[in-house]
């Protein structure tokens, strides 16, 4: 078991495996009330969401979620502890996956009941014997007051944390086989005027990962612990090991204990109590026999819970003071925004105050930060976005979006109506092909597709490839916009998506000169490469951006400016209601 002094020196971080909101929130409350600057829980392995909201004090905090252990390891690098709240069926496999992903981790707590005994034995032999600290199974965890709360030990309500002095280091070690009873005993100890050095629940299964012997030896080695309070049950032989340690002088600190289950001795046949281990198969496993063994070894043994409480009351008291902090009246938000906020000193946008943005005067940087949800790491990223916007602001009044804006404005409608009319035309045939193109290049590179087979697959179904083709420009008559964008290739160390798009273009233009890599396809390819090389986006993150239609935003945002300009232009000209002349409409009659 890990040295308690080392835990107090470096409590470490926790990765949660599975979902159990009360168990996670109680750890965050413990951390906050203990005065920590940041939560010890740094992630949750769960496919339920990208983030989960919890309270940090009275404010909310987002805890990142990772669909797999590999994703968590890639994002976090290292963590120290595991809080495993998966089912008993998944407990072993998920624990193995954790230590494979985080081999330097100290250990963890397995909360689940009904873990197969063979699995528990394998985990003990594989990890506990090699120096890891695993607590459980079928227990409530491990607590070092003020430093580490691994599980629901001590309760799940912040008031229990506060009223039982779980944030203040003391001198009494509380050890128990029962998860329910350890919380009762912690309360008993606190109400008696004592603070704990640590608390540990072994769990009620037959093969605990941390045994009573392990915990007693840890208490003996801990300079902060002066007294041990122990709650045991009928069944098993742990108490005989503890008695032997006391007789041999390995345990010298005073032990106050109670062994429950004497009632079982009144039955003719052995009675199975709540825990798997709580069954006295013979006389030596009875509560009375184990009480006697501990008493003969020097422990102070209570014959009832009333006497147990009285004995605990007699332990040397601690100087404790409950702080007046309250976490009452917390209210969860209805939605989350990481983009902007209003604070006492003003408005903030993507982490910086609006006056600071205004002082810096870089609208391209501000828009790029808005799109990414954070400031870009590379100046090349914002430079590319600025160039895309300058090239995409407008392409003439003939195109669908501008025309719809103009017609709506001339019908006497206002800015918002006219702008919406133009924006609603954006789609796969007009302006909305950047995301389609990004999807083509991303899949081509990530799936290592053969460009020729890629083209042939579309040719067979007579479909166009997103990002390929132009009505005006062709081989020999290049689009000047793509030439400007192509200059960014020289500034990138790697550009696999752009290279793939150009290989597609080489095949399509051999078939028809107008099937060039157009501006949408160029923007998509280069943006993928910049995000991957300059912003260190993963394949998964790029795929999420494609799904979210991020790449089409590179067209929509500048085009809003162009549509607005057309609207204002029509208001200045005031040409009146637009109506197509009959000569521009083919009127046909049905037979």
N, C-alpha and C positions, 0 to 999 in steps of 0.2 A: 504494500500500500504506500502511496506517495507520502513523503514526509510533509507533515502539516505546516512546519515552518516555511517550507518552500512554497506551499500554496499561499500562505499569507504574504510572502515576498512577491510572488507572481501568480495571481489567481488564474489568469488566462482567459481565453475566449471559448465560446460554446457554439456548436452546430447542432441544431435540433433535427432529428430524423422523424418526420411525421407531423401530424397536426393535433394539438391539444391546447386550445387557447388559454384556459386557466393556468396550465402548467408553464406556459411561456410568459404570460403576463405577470405571474408571481415572481419570476426571476427578474424581470425588468423593474418591478416595484422594489424588490430587494436591492438591486443595484442602485437605483435612484436614491432610496432612503439611506443607503450606506455611503452616499456622497460621491459615487463614481461619476466621472465626466461623460462616459458613453456606456451603452449597454454591453454586457458580456456576450449576449447572443448576437452573433454576426450573420447568421443565415439559417434558413429552413430548407431541408430537402423535401420538396413537395411540388407536385405538378399542378396544384390548384390555382396558382396565380404567379405573377412575376414578383409581387410584393404582398405583404400582409401588414395591416395597420394595427399598432399597439400603442398603449400609452407610455410615455416617458415622463413621469411626473404627471402634470395635468395637460401636457401637450402630447401630440401624436407623433409617432415615429414610424417610418417604413422599414420593415425587416425584409431583405431580399430573399426570394425563393428560387431554388434551383431544381429543375426536373430530375436530375441525376446527381449522384455523388461525384462523378467526373466533372460535371459542370461546376459544382461547388468548389472542388479542388482547384480548378482552373481559375475561377474568379477570386477565391480567398487566399490561395497559396498555402496557408497553414492555419490550423485551429488546434486548441489544446484539449477540449473536452467534447464528448458526445452526450446528448440527452436523447435517448432512443425511446420514442413513444409509439413505435410500430407494434403490430399485433405479435402475440407469442409465436405465431407461425413464421413471421418475417424477422423476428428478433436476431437470430443467429446470422442469417445472410446479410442483413443490413449492417450488423456490427462488423462483420468481416470486410465488407465493402468500405466501411469507414476507415478501418485501420490500413487497408490497402491504399486508400487515397491519402490518408494522413498518418504515415508510419511513425512520426515523431510525437503524436498526440499522447497526452498523459493517461487518458482512460475515459470513462463515461459511466452513465447510469442507464440501466435497462428497466423500464417501468412495467413492462407487460407481465401479466400472469399467464399461466398455462404454457410456458416455454418448455418444450420437451426436455426431460432430464438429460438425455444424451447430448443435446445441444448445449445445455448449461455446463456439463462436464467438459465438452470440447472447448468452449470459450474460456473456461478456467485454465485448462492446460495450455491453451495456445497463447493467452494474453496475460492472465493474472500471474502465472508462474514466471513469465518473462519480464515482469516489472511494471506492467500496466495496472491501473487502479480501476477495476470494474465493480460497480455496486448494483445489486439486484440479484436475481429477478424477483418479481412480485413484491417489490418494496417501493418506498417513496423517495429514496435518494439520500443525498449527502449534503451537509451544510457546514460551512466554516463561517461563523458570524462575522459580518462586515466585509467578507472577501469572496465567498463562493456559495452559490445556491444551485445545486444540481438536482433538480426534481421538485416535487411538491412537499418535501419535508418542511415542517414548520407551518404548513397551511398554504392556502392559495389567496387569501384575502390580505390586502396590505395592512389592515389593522392587526392581524395576527403577527405579521412581521414586526410591526412597531410595538405592540403591547407586550410581546414576548422577548423584546430586546435582541432580536436576531441580527441587528446591525452592530452590536457591541460585543467585542471579544471578552470572554470570561474565562473561567477555570474549570467548569464542570463538563465532562464528556457524557453525552446521553446516547446510549446504544440500545437498540431494540430489534427484535425479530419481527415485530408487528408494525405495519405502516400506520394503522389507525391509532395504536397505542403510543407510538413515539411522539405524535403531535400532542396527545394528552399529557405525556410526561414532560415535554418541553414547556407546556403551559404550567404544569405543576412546579417545575424548577424555577420558572420566571416569577410566578406568584409567590414563591418562597423567598424571593430576594436574591436569586443567583443568576448569573449570566453564563452562557455555555462557551466552552473552548471549541467544541465541534459536536455534531450529531450525525449518526449514521444508522440507517435501517438496513438490516441484512436481507429482509424479505422472508416470506413464509414458505418458500420452496425447500425441498430436501437438499438441494445443492446450491447454496448461496455463493455468489462469485467473490464477495468479501466475507470471510467467516468471522464469527465473534473473536476467535483467536487473533486474526489479523488486526481487527479494530482495537482490541485490548493492547496489543503490542504497540500500535500507533499511538494510543493514548499514553502509554508508559514512556515512549520516546519524545513525546511532545512537552516542551518546557512550560507551555501555558496551562496544561492540564494538571490539576492537583487532586481531583476526585472523579471517580467513575460511577455513573448511575446506569444500571443495567436492568432491562426487562426481558426475561426469557419465557419460554413455554415448555410444556411437557413434550416429549418426543425428541429423539436424537441424543447425541452424546457430547454436544458442544460444551456444556457446563463442566464436564469432567476434564476437558482440556484446559478450561480456564482455571479450575481448581489446581491442576498440576502446575500451571504457570505460577500461580500464587505460592504454592508450596515450595517451588524451586527458586523463588526470589526473582523470577522474570517480571512479575507484576508486583510492585511495591506500593503503588498508590491505593488509597482506601477505596473499596468497592461497596456500594450500596445497591442491593438488588431485590427483585421480586420475580419469582417463577410462578406463572399462572397455570391452572389446569388441575388443581388438587381434586376438584369435583369429579374428574374422570375416574378416580380411584374408587368411587362408590358403585360403579357398574361391574357386572360380572364379566363382561367382555370389553376389550379395548374400544374406546370411542374415538372416532375421527372428528377433531375439532375443525375450525375454519381453514387453517392452513394445511398444506400438504404434509408438512413436517410434524404437525401437532397431533401425533398419535403415539401413545406409549405402548409399544409392542411387548414390553416386559417390565418387570419391577424397576430396573435401573433407569428406565426412561421416564418414570413417573416424576411429577413435579416435586413430590415430597423427597424422593431420593436425591434429586439434583439440588434441592435446597440444602439438604444435609451435607452434601459433598462441598458445596460452596462455603457453608458455615464453618465446617471443619478446616477449610483452607484459609479462613481468616476474613471472609466477607461478612458484611452486616446484612442479614437476610430478613426480609419482612415476611410475615405470615398472612398479611392481607393488604389490600390497597390502602386502607386507612392507615395502617402502620407504616406502609411504604412512604406515604405522604409525610407522616410525622418524622421519619428518618431523614427524608430529604430536607425538611425544614431545619434540621439541626446542623446541616452543612454550613461551613463558613460563608457568610453572605458577601455579595459583591456591591461595589459602589456603582449603581446604575441610575441613569436619568433618561426618562422617555422624552424625546423631542416633541414639540407641539405641531409638527408638520401634518397637514391633512391632505389627503388625496380624494376627498369627497367631491361629489357633484361633477364628476368627469363626464363629458358628453362626446360621443364619437361623431366625427364629421360625416357629411353625406357623400362627399366626393373628395378626391385628392388632386391637387395641382402642385407641380414642382416648378412651374414657370414663373409665376409672379406672386407678389404678396404686398399687403399694406401694413407697414409697421409704424411705430410711434414717430420715427424720424422721417417718414415718407414712403414712397413706393419703390419696390424692388422688382427687377426683371432679370431672370436667369442669374440670380446671385449678386447682382450689382444694383446700386441705386440708380434711378433714372437721371438725376443730375450728373452722376459719374459717367453714364453712357453719353449724355449730352456733351460733357466736357471732352470725352475722348473723340467724339464726332465721327465714329466709324459705323455707319448704318449697315454696311455689309457684315461686319463682325457681329452686330446685334442680331441681325436676321439669321445668320448662320447659327449663332448660339440658341436662338429660338427654335430652329429646326432640329438641332441635335439635343436640346434639353440641357446643354452645358456649353461653356466656351470651348471652341475648337483648340486642339493641342498644337495644330500647325497653322501658320499664316497662309500656307498654300490652300488650305481648305476654304477659308473666307475669301481669298483672292479668286478662287475658281467660282464660288457661288456669286460673287460680285460680277464676274465676267458673264456668267450664264444669265443673270438678271438684265444686264445691259444689252445682251444680244436678244433677249426674249420679250422685251417690254411691249413690242407691237410689230405686226407683220402686214399692216395695211388694212383698210376698211372693208376689203372684199371678203375676208375670212368670216366664218360662221359667227364666232363670238363677238367680233367688232360690229358686224352687220346687225345682229340681234340687239346689241346695245343701242346702236344708232336708231333703228326702227322704233324701239321702245321709247327712247328719249323724244323722238319726233311725234310720238303719240301723246305726249304731254305728261308722261310718267316721271317720277323723281329719280334721284341718283341710285338709291338702293334697288328699286324695281328694275331699272335699266341695267345696272351692274349684275343683278341676279339673272336677268334674261340672257346676258352674254355668258356668264359662268356656266349656266345650265347646258350650254351647247358643248362644253368640253367633255370629251370622251375618246373612245378608241379611234374615231375618225378625225378628230380635231383636238390636238393639244394634249390628249390624255395617253399618249403612247410611250411616255418616258418610263413609267413603271413597267409597262409591258416589255419594253426593250431591256430594262434592268433585269427582269425575270429571265429573259432569253439568255443574256450573257452570264448571269449568275449560275443558272443551271448548267449551261455549257461548260463553264470552268469547273464548278464544284463536282459535276458528274463526269468530267473528263470526256465530254462528247466529241465525236469526230465531226468537224464542221460540214464536211460533204454529206454525211448521213443526216445531220441536222437540217440542212437545206432540202435534201431529198424528201424527208418526212413531211415537210410543209408543201412541197411541190405535189406530192401524191394526193393530198386532200385539197389542193388549190387554195391555200391560205397564205396570206402575207406574213412575213416575219416582222415582229415589232421592231422599229428602229431602222428598217431597210426600205428604201424607195423614196422618190421625190417627183412631183409633177413638173417642176421647172428645171432643177439641176440634174446633171448627169455626168458621166465620164467625159472629160474634156471641158466641162462647164461646172466646176466645183462650187459648192455652196461656200461663200466667204465666211459664214459663221463657223462652220466646222473647221476651217483652216485656222481661225483664231483659237478655237478650243483645243485643237491638236497641238498647239504650242506647249500645253501643260504636260504632254507626254515626256518631254525632255527633262522635266523637273521631278519626275517620279523614278525611284529606284527600280520598281517593278510595276508592270501594268498588264497583268494577265487578261483582264476583262476587255480592255481596249484591243489587245492583240487578237483575242478570240473574235471580236466583232469585225476587225479588219480581215481576218481569214474568211469569215462569212461573206463579207463584201466582195472579196476577190472571186468567190464562186458565183455570187448572184450577178455581178456586173458582167461576167463572162457570158451569162445568159441574156441579159438585157442591160443596156447602158444606164438606164434610169434607176436601177436597183442598187443605188449607192447607200453607204452608211449615212443616214440623214442626221440632222441636228439633235433630234430626240435620242437616237441611238448613240451618238457621240457623248451627249451629256450623261446618259445612263452609264455607259462604260467607264468614263473617266471618274464619275462620282463614286462608283463602286471601288475603283482602284485607290482613290484618295482616301475614302473611308477605311479601307483595309490597311493601306500602308502608312498613312499619316495619322489616322485616328485610332488605329489598332482595333477596329471592329472585328468581331469573330464572324464566322460563317452564319452562325445562328442569329446574331444581331443583324446582319445584312438581310437575311431572309425575313426577319421581323419587320424591317423597314420597307421591304418590297410589299409585304402583306398589308402594311399600314398605309400604302400609297404615298410614301415619303417622296419618291422621285417625281411624281406628278406635281408636288408642291413647288418644285423648281420652275415649273411652267406657270402654275396658277398665280403665284404671288406677284411676279413682275407683270403678268398680263392684266391683273387687277388695275395696275397703274395705267396701262394702255387703254383698257375699257373705260376707265374714269375719264381719261383725256378725250376719248371720242364722245362721251356723254356731254362733257362741258363744251366741247367744240360745237355740238349740235345746239346747245342752249344759246351759244353766242350767235350762231348763224340763223337760228329760228326760222327754218325753212318750212315748218308746218308738217302736218300729217303726211306720212309717206304711203304712197299707193303704187303698186306695180302697174305700169301701163299694159293694156291688153296685148300689145305686140310682144311683150315678154312672157306671155303665158299661152301655152298650147291648150286650147279649149276643144275637147272632143266629146262627141255625144255617143251614148251607148245605142247600139242597134235595137 
